[in-house]
Amino acid sequence: MREIVLDTETTGLETSEGHRIIEIGCYELNYRRPTGRTFHYYVNPDREVDAGAVEVHGITNEFLADKPRFGDIAQAFLEFIRDARLVIHNAPFDVGFLDYELGLLGEAWGRVEDYATVLDTLAMARDMHPGQRNTLDALCKRYDIDNGHRELHGALLDAQILADVYLAMTGGQTALSLSAEEGDSGDGGAVARGIRRLPAERPRLRVIAADAGEQERHDAWLERLDKAVDGACVWRRLGSGEASQ
C-alpha cells in the first residue's frame, strides 16, 4: 500500500511543441498515512518557460538557470517511485511529460508504467461527482480541505494538497487526534487526554435503519471506493467475515 502522490510543473502544455518538466514533487503515503518522505526538484529544461506558464506557477527562466537537468535526477526519481502506486490529478498530462523526458534520455529508460502503477484522481472525481467541477481547488472546497496558502501552483505543495483530497475521497480521516480540555474532573486524567466519560445512566439510543434508496446509494459508494483501492475496501468484506480473519 505504498503510494506516491505526484505533481509536475512544466514550461507549457504540449510535449509535441517541445515543452519540458521544470518541477517534480512527490509525497509518500504508506497504508494511507504520510511517511514524511518527499522527492522534490526544480529542473532546468534547456528552453524558455512560456509567459502563460509563469503566471500559473511563478517559476522563471532565471530561477531555473542553475538547476539540475532531468537526466541528473532521473535515476533517483525512478527509485523513489519504483513499485508504488502513483496518485496524480489528470494523470495523462503528468505521465505524458514524464514519459517524454524518459524518452529523451533513451529507449533503455522505459516508461513510467515500467516502474509504477497510476491512479488518476481526476477520473475518479468525475465518476464520483458527474457534471460538477473537479479541479483540485473545487475538490478542496467540496471536501473542506484548506488550500488558502496556495497562491500559485507548485508541484510539492499541490501533491501535499492532493494527498489530503485523495484520502478524503477514498475514506476520509485516517487518524484520530484528541485535543486536551482544560481543568481536572478527578477522573484519573481522562479529561486531560481529551476523553469524555459517559454518564452511568443514559437513555437508550434510537436506531434508524437505512431505507432501500439509502442502502443502494451506500452500496454504490462502496463499489467506487473498492475500485479506487484495488479491492481493499474493508467495509465490503465485513459481511463475509474476511476482514476479521
Residue frames relative to the residue before (quaternion, step in Angstrom):
aa qw qx qy qz dx dy dz
M 1.0000 0.0000 0.0000 0.0000 0.00 0.00 0.00
R 0.3352 0.7169 -0.5350 0.2956 3.59 1.02 0.74
E 0.0051 -0.8029 0.5938 -0.0525 3.55 -0.73 1.14
I 0.1867 -0.7616 0.6139 0.0910 3.53 -1.11 0.79
V 0.2100 -0.7555 0.6096 0.1161 3.56 -0.59 1.16
L 0.0594 -0.8508 0.5177 -0.0680 3.55 -0.52 1.24
D 0.0553 0.7622 -0.6447 0.0175 3.52 -1.22 0.67
T 0.1541 -0.7690 0.6121 0.1012 3.56 -1.24 0.51
E 0.1899 -0.7006 0.6606 0.1917 3.50 -1.39 0.24
T 0.1689 -0.8171 0.5505 0.0254 3.56 -1.05 0.81
T 0.6214 -0.5503 0.4094 0.3788 3.55 -1.33 0.22
G 0.7846 -0.0620 0.0719 0.6126 3.58 1.24 -0.43
L 0.6900 -0.5435 0.3324 0.3435 3.54 -1.28 -0.19
E 0.7997 0.3147 -0.1375 0.4925 3.62 1.07 -0.57
T 0.3772 -0.7045 0.5525 0.2369 3.57 -0.82 0.98
S 0.5750 0.5996 -0.3750 0.4114 3.59 1.15 -0.53
E 0.6964 0.4115 -0.2535 0.5304 3.57 1.27 -0.39
G 0.6044 -0.6104 0.3306 0.3910 3.56 1.29 0.36
H 0.3847 0.7243 -0.4967 0.2840 3.59 1.16 0.33
R 0.2316 -0.8024 0.5479 0.0483 3.52 -1.12 0.83
I 0.5697 -0.5603 0.4796 0.3626 3.53 -1.36 0.25
I 0.1014 -0.8004 0.5877 0.0606 3.59 -1.03 0.80
E 0.7898 0.0889 -0.0892 0.6003 3.60 1.25 -0.12
I 0.0759 -0.7620 0.6422 0.0347 3.54 -1.11 0.85
G 0.0002 -0.7910 0.6118 -0.0101 3.56 -0.92 0.94
C 0.0090 -0.7974 0.6025 -0.0346 3.59 -0.81 1.03
Y 0.0987 -0.7873 0.6085 -0.0048 3.54 -0.99 0.98
E 0.2698 -0.8285 0.4774 0.1139 3.57 -0.45 1.22
L 0.0866 -0.7430 0.6620 0.0475 3.52 -1.16 0.87
N 0.0462 -0.7694 0.6348 0.0540 3.55 -1.12 0.64
Y 0.8051 -0.0768 -0.0313 0.5874 3.57 -0.51 1.22
R 0.7029 -0.5173 0.2332 0.4288 3.52 0.93 1.13
R 0.6405 0.4852 -0.3508 0.4809 3.59 1.14 0.36
P 0.4958 -0.6451 0.4823 0.3248 3.62 -0.96 0.80
T 0.3121 -0.7660 0.5364 0.1678 3.56 -0.93 0.91
G 0.5028 -0.6309 0.4420 0.3922 3.58 1.19 -0.47
R 0.5909 0.5634 -0.3674 0.4455 3.59 1.26 -0.18
T 0.0049 0.7830 -0.6213 0.0315 3.55 -0.99 0.90
F 0.1643 -0.7195 0.6576 0.1513 3.51 -1.38 0.27
H 0.1438 0.8132 -0.5413 0.1582 3.57 -0.48 1.16
Y 0.1392 0.7771 -0.5999 0.1301 3.55 -0.77 1.12
Y 0.2842 -0.6524 0.6663 0.2230 3.47 -1.34 0.55
V 0.1891 -0.8108 0.5526 0.0391 3.58 -0.99 0.88
N 0.3877 -0.6918 0.5634 0.2316 3.54 -0.98 0.92
P 0.2479 -0.8276 0.4861 0.1315 3.64 -0.44 1.15
D 0.3623 -0.7425 0.4810 0.2933 3.61 1.28 -0.16
R 0.7077 0.3040 -0.2879 0.5690 3.55 1.02 0.87
E 0.6211 -0.5541 0.4016 0.3819 3.56 -1.27 0.26
V 0.3876 -0.6741 0.5760 0.2524 3.54 -1.21 0.63
D 0.4893 -0.6664 0.4741 0.3029 3.59 -0.85 0.95
A 0.5750 -0.6108 0.4225 0.3431 3.55 -1.05 0.81
G 0.6400 0.5317 -0.3258 0.4489 3.59 1.02 -0.76
A 0.6450 0.5147 -0.3193 0.4659 3.57 1.06 -0.72
V 0.6133 0.5499 -0.3429 0.4514 3.59 1.04 -0.77
E 0.6311 0.5399 -0.3305 0.4485 3.58 1.04 -0.76
V 0.6657 0.4998 -0.2984 0.4670 3.58 1.14 -0.62
H 0.8413 0.1883 -0.0690 0.5020 3.60 0.72 -1.03
G 0.4283 -0.7480 0.4319 0.2656 3.61 1.21 -0.20
I 0.5208 0.6365 -0.4155 0.3885 3.61 1.25 0.19
T 0.1920 -0.8326 0.5163 0.0582 3.58 -0.49 1.23
N 0.6611 -0.4900 0.3937 0.4098 3.54 -1.32 0.28
E 0.6443 0.5355 -0.3198 0.4426 3.57 0.98 -0.87
F 0.6513 0.5241 -0.3130 0.4508 3.57 0.96 -0.84
L 0.7260 0.4614 -0.2385 0.4507 3.58 1.00 -0.84
A 0.4512 0.7495 -0.4224 0.2371 3.58 1.24 -0.38
D 0.7904 0.3064 -0.1650 0.5042 3.62 0.93 -0.79
K 0.4728 0.6844 -0.4350 0.3446 3.58 1.25 0.28
P 0.6042 -0.5716 0.3993 0.3857 3.64 -1.16 0.45
R 0.4905 -0.6095 0.5239 0.3368 3.56 -1.28 0.37
F 0.6739 -0.4896 0.3555 0.4239 3.57 -1.25 0.35
G 0.6382 0.5504 -0.3277 0.4271 3.57 0.97 -0.81
D 0.6248 0.5556 -0.3345 0.4348 3.59 1.15 -0.56
I 0.7742 0.3278 -0.1662 0.5154 3.59 1.11 -0.62
A 0.4247 0.7568 -0.4372 0.2362 3.58 1.28 -0.26
Q 0.6750 0.4989 -0.3130 0.4444 3.61 0.82 -0.93
A 0.6631 0.4974 -0.3073 0.4673 3.59 0.93 -0.88
F 0.6328 0.5324 -0.3270 0.4574 3.57 1.04 -0.77
L 0.6892 0.4846 -0.2904 0.4537 3.58 0.83 -0.96
E 0.6310 0.5131 -0.3375 0.4740 3.58 1.07 -0.65
F 0.6350 0.5404 -0.3320 0.4411 3.59 1.05 -0.72
I 0.7603 0.3756 -0.2097 0.4867 3.60 0.92 -0.83
R 0.4392 0.7386 -0.4466 0.2493 3.60 1.19 -0.32
D 0.8642 0.0792 -0.1100 0.4845 3.55 -1.00 1.03
A 0.5455 0.5871 -0.4136 0.4321 3.60 1.20 0.41
R 0.4028 -0.6264 0.5736 0.3411 3.53 -1.34 -0.07
L 0.2877 -0.7540 0.5683 0.1605 3.58 -0.79 1.05
V 0.1688 -0.7598 0.6236 0.0724 3.55 -0.90 1.01
I 0.0913 0.8193 -0.5452 0.1521 3.59 -0.34 1.28
H 0.3223 -0.7224 0.5750 0.2090 3.56 -1.03 0.78
N 0.7908 0.0063 -0.1115 0.6018 3.55 -0.46 1.31
A 0.0585 -0.8767 0.4775 0.0022 3.52 0.81 1.12
P 0.6150 0.5593 -0.3919 0.3942 3.67 0.84 -0.69
F 0.6279 0.5402 -0.3457 0.4411 3.59 1.05 -0.68
D 0.7335 0.4270 -0.2499 0.4660 3.60 0.65 -1.09
V 0.6619 0.4929 -0.3122 0.4706 3.59 0.93 -0.87
G 0.6143 0.5543 -0.3448 0.4432 3.57 1.05 -0.71
F 0.6761 0.4729 -0.2888 0.4856 3.57 0.97 -0.84
L 0.6450 0.5110 -0.3310 0.4620 3.60 0.97 -0.78
D 0.6512 0.4989 -0.3165 0.4764 3.60 0.96 -0.81
Y 0.6171 0.5421 -0.3384 0.4591 3.58 1.06 -0.72
E 0.6679 0.4916 -0.3031 0.4694 3.58 0.92 -0.90
L 0.6509 0.5004 -0.3182 0.4740 3.59 0.96 -0.80
G 0.6317 0.5408 -0.3267 0.4493 3.57 1.04 -0.74
L 0.6357 0.5269 -0.3281 0.4588 3.58 1.04 -0.72
L 0.6526 0.5112 -0.3127 0.4637 3.59 1.16 -0.55
G 0.6644 -0.4840 0.3088 0.4785 3.56 1.19 -0.47
E 0.6542 -0.5608 0.3535 0.3642 3.54 -1.16 0.68
A 0.6123 0.5942 -0.3487 0.3879 3.59 1.06 -0.72
W 0.6109 0.5716 -0.3533 0.4186 3.60 1.17 -0.45
G 0.3724 -0.7658 0.4606 0.2502 3.59 1.21 -0.32
R 0.5302 -0.5958 0.4967 0.3422 3.53 -1.26 -0.59
V 0.7057 -0.4531 0.3224 0.4389 3.56 -1.26 0.29
E 0.6638 0.5318 -0.3128 0.4228 3.60 0.93 -0.88
D 0.5745 0.5737 -0.3823 0.4412 3.59 1.24 -0.21
Y 0.7493 0.3925 -0.1913 0.4978 3.57 1.22 -0.44
A 0.8183 0.0383 0.0428 0.5719 3.59 1.04 -0.71
T 0.4255 -0.6367 0.5624 0.3118 3.54 -1.33 0.27
V 0.2961 -0.7728 0.5458 0.1314 3.57 -1.22 0.43
L 0.1010 -0.7519 0.6491 0.0554 3.56 -1.08 0.86
D 0.2240 -0.7825 0.5711 0.1064 3.59 -0.72 1.08
T 0.2826 -0.7903 0.5209 0.1556 3.60 -0.38 1.20
L 0.5703 0.5659 -0.4008 0.4402 3.61 1.15 -0.36
A 0.6502 0.4946 -0.3112 0.4855 3.59 0.95 -0.85
M 0.6359 0.5252 -0.3239 0.4636 3.57 1.01 -0.80
A 0.6709 0.5023 -0.2981 0.4568 3.58 0.91 -0.93
R 0.6434 0.5167 -0.3254 0.4617 3.59 0.99 -0.77
D 0.6450 0.5052 -0.3174 0.4775 3.57 1.10 -0.65
M 0.7091 0.4572 -0.2523 0.4737 3.57 1.00 -0.85
H 0.7993 0.1725 -0.0581 0.5727 3.59 1.08 -0.74
P 0.0314 -0.8427 0.5374 0.0121 3.61 0.59 1.08
G 0.8185 0.2591 -0.2017 0.4715 3.53 -1.10 0.81
Q 0.6518 0.4871 -0.3216 0.4842 3.59 1.26 0.08
R 0.5829 -0.5440 0.4507 0.4014 3.56 -1.29 0.28
N 0.0679 -0.8260 0.5596 -0.0053 3.56 -0.84 0.97
T 0.2377 0.7437 -0.5711 0.2536 3.55 1.02 0.84
L 0.6643 -0.4904 0.3617 0.4329 3.59 -1.23 0.27
D 0.6443 0.5145 -0.3248 0.4633 3.60 0.96 -0.80
A 0.6573 0.5095 -0.3136 0.4583 3.60 0.95 -0.86
L 0.6637 0.4950 -0.3067 0.4695 3.58 1.00 -0.78
C 0.5920 0.5535 -0.3650 0.4581 3.58 1.08 -0.64
K 0.6651 0.4921 -0.2977 0.4762 3.55 0.94 -0.87
R 0.6687 0.5187 -0.3036 0.4378 3.58 0.92 -0.92
Y 0.7823 0.3160 -0.1595 0.5126 3.58 0.98 -0.86
D 0.4692 -0.7160 0.4160 0.3068 3.57 1.30 0.38
I 0.3303 0.7140 -0.5283 0.3194 3.56 0.90 1.07
D 0.3831 -0.7388 0.5076 0.2232 3.59 -0.72 1.04
N 0.0896 0.7836 -0.6103 0.0731 3.59 -0.67 1.12
G 0.2353 0.8189 -0.4921 0.1785 3.57 1.15 0.61
H 0.6522 0.5147 -0.3114 0.4613 3.58 1.21 -0.47
R 0.5831 0.5887 -0.3637 0.4257 3.59 1.28 -0.01
E 0.0409 -0.8195 0.5713 -0.0211 3.57 0.04 1.30
L 0.7716 0.1017 -0.0519 0.6258 3.57 1.12 -0.76
H 0.5735 -0.5537 0.4584 0.3930 3.55 -1.26 0.34
G 0.0797 0.7581 -0.6449 0.0552 3.55 -1.14 0.74
A 0.5553 -0.6687 0.3689 0.3292 3.58 -0.80 0.98
L 0.7197 0.4282 -0.2751 0.4723 3.61 0.75 -0.95
L 0.6380 0.5209 -0.3288 0.4620 3.59 0.95 -0.81
D 0.6772 0.4853 -0.2949 0.4680 3.58 0.89 -0.91
A 0.6183 0.5333 -0.3429 0.4645 3.60 1.08 -0.68
Q 0.6572 0.5029 -0.3110 0.4675 3.59 0.97 -0.81
I 0.6504 0.4951 -0.3133 0.4835 3.59 1.00 -0.80
L 0.6458 0.5189 -0.3200 0.4596 3.58 0.97 -0.86
A 0.5966 0.5615 -0.3686 0.4391 3.61 1.03 -0.68
D 0.6555 0.4990 -0.3087 0.4754 3.60 0.96 -0.85
V 0.6562 0.5040 -0.3089 0.4689 3.57 0.96 -0.88
Y 0.6561 0.5260 -0.3088 0.4445 3.58 0.89 -0.93
L 0.6650 0.4915 -0.3070 0.4711 3.59 0.91 -0.87
A 0.6430 0.5094 -0.3206 0.4736 3.58 1.05 -0.74
M 0.6639 0.5165 -0.3010 0.4493 3.59 0.98 -0.84
T 0.7927 0.3355 -0.1413 0.4890 3.58 1.00 -0.80
G 0.8517 -0.1212 0.0271 0.5090 3.57 1.03 0.58
G 0.4810 -0.7116 0.4152 0.2996 3.59 1.23 -0.09
Q 0.8477 -0.1946 0.1350 0.4747 3.51 -1.29 -0.55
T 0.1931 -0.8032 0.5572 0.0849 3.56 -0.96 0.93
A 0.7719 0.2210 -0.1463 0.5779 3.60 1.22 -0.19
L 0.2928 -0.7595 0.5581 0.1609 3.57 -1.00 0.85
S 0.0902 -0.7856 0.6119 0.0189 3.54 -0.74 1.09
L 0.1635 -0.8024 0.5707 0.0607 3.56 -0.58 1.17
S 0.2647 -0.7761 0.5535 0.1456 3.56 -0.72 1.05
A 0.4820 -0.6717 0.4857 0.2840 3.56 -1.04 0.80
E 0.2710 -0.7346 0.5971 0.1739 3.53 -1.17 0.60
E 0.5329 -0.6267 0.4621 0.3313 3.53 -1.14 0.59
G 0.7360 0.4239 -0.3067 0.4297 3.52 -1.22 0.56
D 0.2686 -0.7424 0.5953 0.1494 3.52 -1.38 0.27
S 0.2096 -0.8100 0.5397 0.0933 3.58 -0.64 1.09
G 0.5260 -0.6503 0.4085 0.3655 3.55 1.26 0.13
D 0.5006 0.6725 -0.4161 0.3522 3.59 1.14 0.51
G 0.6340 -0.5619 0.3400 0.4083 3.57 1.13 0.52
G 0.7282 -0.4581 0.2419 0.4488 3.61 1.12 0.57
A 0.4057 0.7310 -0.4769 0.2712 3.60 1.21 0.05
V 0.6623 0.4922 -0.3131 0.4702 3.60 0.94 -0.83
A 0.6403 0.5301 -0.3302 0.4472 3.59 0.97 -0.82
R 0.6923 0.4399 -0.2766 0.5007 3.58 1.15 -0.54
G 0.5662 -0.6303 0.3776 0.3736 3.59 1.24 0.16
I 0.5478 0.6089 -0.3932 0.4178 3.60 1.23 0.42
R 0.2470 -0.7629 0.5813 0.1383 3.58 -0.82 0.98
R 0.3305 -0.7217 0.5700 0.2124 3.56 -0.95 0.88
L 0.3825 -0.7141 0.5389 0.2310 3.57 -0.95 0.88
P 0.5444 -0.6058 0.4530 0.3626 3.61 -1.06 0.62
A 0.6117 -0.5831 0.3940 0.3614 3.54 -1.15 0.67
E 0.7755 0.2081 -0.1125 0.5853 3.57 1.02 -0.83
R 0.1524 0.7828 -0.5899 0.1268 3.57 -0.67 1.03
P 0.5904 -0.6070 0.3883 0.3636 3.59 -1.05 0.66
R 0.5619 -0.5936 0.4608 0.3458 3.54 -1.18 0.64
L 0.4427 -0.7040 0.4926 0.2567 3.55 -0.90 0.96
R 0.4062 -0.6915 0.5437 0.2475 3.54 -1.07 0.79
V 0.2260 -0.7771 0.5773 0.1086 3.58 -0.82 1.00
I 0.0769 -0.7870 0.6121 0.0048 3.57 -0.77 1.11
A 0.2868 -0.7801 0.5351 0.1513 3.57 -0.49 1.19
A 0.5423 -0.6051 0.4723 0.3418 3.56 -1.19 0.61
D 0.3995 -0.6891 0.5380 0.2758 3.54 -1.08 0.69
A 0.7453 -0.4258 0.2642 0.4397 3.58 -1.28 0.16
G 0.6635 0.5084 -0.3111 0.4522 3.58 0.96 -0.83
E 0.6539 0.5055 -0.3081 0.4712 3.56 0.98 -0.83
Q 0.6475 0.5166 -0.3184 0.4611 3.57 0.99 -0.81
E 0.6358 0.5288 -0.3237 0.4597 3.57 1.03 -0.79
R 0.6687 0.4842 -0.3037 0.4756 3.58 0.93 -0.86
H 0.6238 0.5375 -0.3318 0.4604 3.58 1.05 -0.77
D 0.6669 0.4977 -0.3034 0.4642 3.58 0.90 -0.92
A 0.6384 0.5230 -0.3258 0.4612 3.59 1.03 -0.76
W 0.6438 0.5122 -0.3219 0.4686 3.58 1.03 -0.79
L 0.6531 0.5027 -0.3166 0.4696 3.60 0.96 -0.82
E 0.6050 0.5556 -0.3496 0.4506 3.58 1.08 -0.68
R 0.6672 0.4827 -0.3002 0.4813 3.59 0.96 -0.87
L 0.6493 0.5168 -0.3148 0.4606 3.57 0.98 -0.84
D 0.6534 0.5194 -0.3132 0.4531 3.57 0.92 -0.88
K 0.6415 0.5144 -0.3117 0.4762 3.56 1.06 -0.80
A 0.6659 0.5245 -0.3070 0.4328 3.58 0.97 -0.85
V 0.7716 0.3215 -0.1723 0.5211 3.60 1.07 -0.70
D 0.5373 -0.6804 0.3773 0.3256 3.56 1.18 0.68
G 0.7535 -0.4336 0.2208 0.4421 3.57 0.83 0.99
A 0.5491 0.6430 -0.3809 0.3742 3.60 1.27 0.24
C 0.3658 0.7428 -0.4869 0.2782 3.59 1.21 0.34
V 0.3776 -0.7617 0.4822 0.2114 3.60 -0.42 1.24
W 0.6382 0.5708 -0.3408 0.3883 3.58 0.92 -0.87
R 0.6710 0.4978 -0.3081 0.4550 3.59 1.06 -0.65
R 0.6878 0.4690 -0.2841 0.4756 3.58 1.25 -0.32
L 0.4712 0.7063 -0.4358 0.2987 3.58 1.23 -0.27
G 0.6570 0.5416 -0.3196 0.4159 3.56 0.95 -0.89
S 0.7116 0.4464 -0.2622 0.4750 3.58 1.07 -0.70
G 0.5030 -0.6640 0.4194 0.3609 3.58 1.26 -0.23
E 0.4402 0.7226 -0.4439 0.2950 3.58 1.29 -0.14
A 0.6543 0.5549 -0.3265 0.3968 3.59 0.96 -0.88
S 0.7086 0.4493 -0.2729 0.4707 3.62 1.09 -0.54
Q 0.5508 0.6268 -0.4011 0.3779 3.57 1.24 -0.10
